[in-house]
Amino acid sequence: MDAANESSEGASFTLLGLTTSPGQRWPLFVLFLVLYMVGILGNGLIVAAIWASPALRAPMYFLLAHLSFADLCFTSVTVPKMLANLLAHNRSISLVGCLTQMYFFFALGVTDSCLLAAMAYDRYVAIRHPLHYATRMSRVMCTALVGTAWVVSHIHSLLHILLMARLSFCASHQVPHFFCDHQPPLRLSCSDTCHIQLLIFTEGAAVVVTPFLLILASYGAIAAAVLQLPSASGRLRAVSTCGSHLAMVGFFYGTVVTVYFQPTTRYEAEQGRVATVMYTVVTPMLNPVIYSLRNRDVQGAL
């Protein structure tokens, strides 16, 4: 009876992680440690190079620095805990720790989404309106875009956490995930979760779908401009760059939609873990390569 009426304040969870097989823990630890270090090193170098080099003062680099910083923080919210749990016997996490991890995970994930949209808009202005680029993408405008991304993401995250903190948990507290995402704890709750599900499919959809549509619209306009270029080599180079950007965007949003935009009753833990790894570890690791390391100015600064 006490367990059934357990308040959310006294709850704690056990993160089952990526695997329950002891033989798979060390290989997974080494793999994700390497991926994490590559991501941290790549994004850290981009941030340092942009802030230290006077040659990288264009608006696109200002946005890129914030994207790399957000990616660096985004992976650090989940991966270190995952690595520790792969080797630890005690994989418990308190409710406060769980909600804190969840808060920063949501906030940084939405920041990433908004910054990708801002960078797509920057490329749209640069290609479609080059004569007005300096005025449309002034430092004030770039600061406003970045500030909006950070503010909107934290408001979004705060709404989710305030609702999650009101839940009671009366089922098993074993979470079949490597961090505190919202879907697994929702399945353990004995409270009514309809209001949280509604928030996910309305406000949550707005902060994910809106940037995605803006990105598609921007790159659609860019593609139309690229097709009008007189040089075949210029068209090929532009298509290659835009194609790689869109591939990363599709990869990021595709896995996000797979995990979050489905009812809790249809959520499958194994599928959710695999998809989450894609956008929490792989995408932040590849973003420096896709958006910056192929750029000659960035290479020179590094």
ChimeraX attribute file (.defattr): number of C-alpha atoms within 10 A of each C-alpha:
attribute: neighborCount
match mode: 1-to-1
recipient: residues
	/A:1	6
	/A:2	7
	/A:3	12
	/A:4	11
	/A:5	11
	/A:6	16
	/A:7	15
	/A:8	17
	/A:9	14
	/A:10	11
	/A:11	17
	/A:12	17
	/A:13	20
	/A:14	20
	/A:15	22
	/A:16	18
	/A:17	19
	/A:18	21
	/A:19	15
	/A:20	11
	/A:21	7
	/A:22	9
	/A:23	9
	/A:24	12
	/A:25	18
	/A:26	13
	/A:27	11
	/A:28	15
	/A:29	17
	/A:30	12
	/A:31	12
	/A:32	19
	/A:33	16
	/A:34	12
	/A:35	18
	/A:36	23
	/A:37	12
	/A:38	15
	/A:39	26
	/A:40	21
	/A:41	14
	/A:42	21
	/A:43	29
	/A:44	17
	/A:45	19
	/A:46	27
	/A:47	20
	/A:48	15
	/A:49	20
	/A:50	21
	/A:51	15
	/A:52	13
	/A:53	14
	/A:54	10
	/A:55	14
	/A:56	18
	/A:57	13
	/A:58	14
	/A:59	20
	/A:60	19
	/A:61	22
	/A:62	19
	/A:63	20
	/A:64	23
	/A:65	24
	/A:66	19
	/A:67	29
	/A:68	28
	/A:69	19
	/A:70	22
	/A:71	26
	/A:72	22
	/A:73	18
	/A:74	23
	/A:75	24
	/A:76	19
	/A:77	19
	/A:78	21
	/A:79	20
	/A:80	14
	/A:81	17
	/A:82	23
	/A:83	21
	/A:84	13
	/A:85	22
	/A:86	24
	/A:87	13
	/A:88	10
	/A:89	8
	/A:90	11
	/A:91	18
	/A:92	18
	/A:93	17
	/A:94	14
	/A:95	17
	/A:96	15
	/A:97	14
	/A:98	20
	/A:99	20
	/A:100	14
	/A:101	17
	/A:102	22
	/A:103	24
	/A:104	20
	/A:105	23
	/A:106	22
	/A:107	22
	/A:108	25
	/A:109	21
	/A:110	24
	/A:111	27
	/A:112	25
	/A:113	23
	/A:114	27
	/A:115	24
	/A:116	22
	/A:117	23
	/A:118	24
	/A:119	23
	/A:120	25
	/A:121	21
	/A:122	19
	/A:123	19
	/A:124	22
	/A:125	20
	/A:126	18
	/A:127	16
	/A:128	16
	/A:129	12
	/A:130	12
	/A:131	11
	/A:132	12
	/A:133	17
	/A:134	14
	/A:135	10
	/A:136	16
	/A:137	19
	/A:138	14
	/A:139	15
	/A:140	11
	/A:141	13
	/A:142	19
	/A:143	15
	/A:144	12
	/A:145	18
	/A:146	19
	/A:147	14
	/A:148	15
	/A:149	23
	/A:150	20
	/A:151	13
	/A:152	16
	/A:153	23
	/A:154	19
	/A:155	12
	/A:156	19
	/A:157	21
	/A:158	17
	/A:159	15
	/A:160	21
	/A:161	18
	/A:162	12
	/A:163	13
	/A:164	19
	/A:165	14
	/A:166	11
	/A:167	20
	/A:168	22
	/A:169	24
	/A:170	19
	/A:171	14
	/A:172	13
	/A:173	18
	/A:174	16
	/A:175	22
	/A:176	21
	/A:177	23
	/A:178	23
	/A:179	26
	/A:180	24
	/A:181	23
	/A:182	19
	/A:183	21
	/A:184	20
	/A:185	22
	/A:186	21
	/A:187	18
	/A:188	18
	/A:189	18
	/A:190	15
	/A:191	13
	/A:192	11
	/A:193	15
	/A:194	11
	/A:195	9
	/A:196	18
	/A:197	18
	/A:198	12
	/A:199	16
	/A:200	19
	/A:201	14
	/A:202	11
	/A:203	14
	/A:204	21
	/A:205	14
	/A:206	13
	/A:207	19
	/A:208	17
	/A:209	15
	/A:210	13
	/A:211	21
	/A:212	20
	/A:213	12
	/A:214	17
	/A:215	23
	/A:216	17
	/A:217	16
	/A:218	21
	/A:219	20
	/A:220	14
	/A:221	14
	/A:222	22
	/A:223	18
	/A:224	11
	/A:225	15
	/A:226	21
	/A:227	15
	/A:228	10
	/A:229	13
	/A:230	9
	/A:231	11
	/A:232	12
	/A:233	10
	/A:234	13
	/A:235	17
	/A:236	14
	/A:237	13
	/A:238	17
	/A:239	16
	/A:240	12
	/A:241	14
	/A:242	19
	/A:243	14
	/A:244	13
	/A:245	19
	/A:246	16
	/A:247	11
	/A:248	18
	/A:249	19
	/A:250	14
	/A:251	16
	/A:252	21
	/A:253	16
	/A:254	14
	/A:255	18
	/A:256	19
	/A:257	14
	/A:258	14
	/A:259	21
	/A:260	20
	/A:261	14
	/A:262	14
	/A:263	14
	/A:264	18
	/A:265	9
	/A:266	7
	/A:267	17
	/A:268	13
	/A:269	16
	/A:270	13
	/A:271	11
	/A:272	20
	/A:273	18
	/A:274	14
	/A:275	19
	/A:276	22
	/A:277	18
	/A:278	17
	/A:279	21
	/A:280	23
	/A:281	20
	/A:282	18
	/A:283	19
	/A:284	29
	/A:285	25
	/A:286	17
	/A:287	21
	/A:288	24
	/A:289	15
	/A:290	17
	/A:291	20
	/A:292	19
	/A:293	18
	/A:294	12
	/A:295	11
	/A:296	10
	/A:297	15
	/A:298	19
	/A:299	12
	/A:300	12
	/A:301	16
	/A:302	14
